[in-house]
Amino acid sequence: MLFLVAALLLLGVLLGPVAHAPLPFTLAAGTVIALWLAVFALRERHARRRRSAD
């Protein structure tokens, strides 16, 4: 339960400023984050395949 409260508090702190940011900035930041997560996922998948092949 404490984890849930902390996660919601963090989400509110992170999304609060976005509500006041201009839409183009919000979209650009979202795109950068999405690309970063995609690169991370691809690297993790590649590393997992390499470990299972050994």
C-alpha positions as CSV (number, residue, x, y, z in Angstrom):
1,M,0.0,0.0,0.0
2,L,2.9,2.4,0.8
3,F,4.4,1.6,-2.6
4,L,1.1,2.6,-4.3
5,V,0.9,5.9,-2.4
6,A,4.5,6.7,-3.3
7,A,3.9,5.8,-6.9
8,L,0.8,8.0,-7.1
9,L,2.7,10.9,-5.4
10,L,5.6,10.6,-7.8
11,L,3.2,10.4,-10.8
12,G,1.5,13.6,-9.6
13,V,4.8,15.4,-9.2
14,L,5.9,14.3,-12.6
15,L,2.7,15.0,-14.5
16,G,1.8,18.2,-12.7
17,P,4.3,20.4,-14.6
18,V,3.3,18.7,-17.9
19,A,-0.2,20.0,-17.6
20,H,1.2,23.5,-17.6
21,A,3.7,23.0,-20.4
22,P,3.0,23.9,-24.0
23,L,1.6,21.1,-26.1
24,P,4.6,21.0,-28.6
25,F,7.0,20.7,-25.7
26,T,4.9,17.9,-24.1
27,L,4.8,16.0,-27.4
28,A,8.5,16.4,-28.0
29,A,9.3,15.2,-24.5
30,G,7.0,12.2,-24.9
31,T,8.6,11.3,-28.2
32,V,12.1,11.4,-26.7
33,I,11.0,9.2,-23.8
34,A,9.2,6.7,-26.1
35,L,12.3,6.4,-28.3
36,W,14.6,6.0,-25.2
37,L,12.3,3.2,-23.9
38,A,12.2,1.5,-27.3
39,V,16.0,1.5,-27.5
40,F,16.2,0.2,-24.0
41,A,13.8,-2.6,-24.8
42,L,15.7,-3.6,-27.9
43,R,19.0,-3.7,-26.1
44,E,17.5,-5.8,-23.3
45,R,16.0,-8.3,-25.8
46,H,19.3,-8.5,-27.7
47,A,21.2,-9.1,-24.4
48,R,18.7,-11.8,-23.3
49,R,19.1,-13.6,-26.6
50,R,22.8,-13.5,-26.4
51,R,22.8,-14.9,-22.8
52,S,20.4,-17.8,-23.8
53,A,22.5,-18.7,-26.8
54,D,25.7,-19.2,-24.7
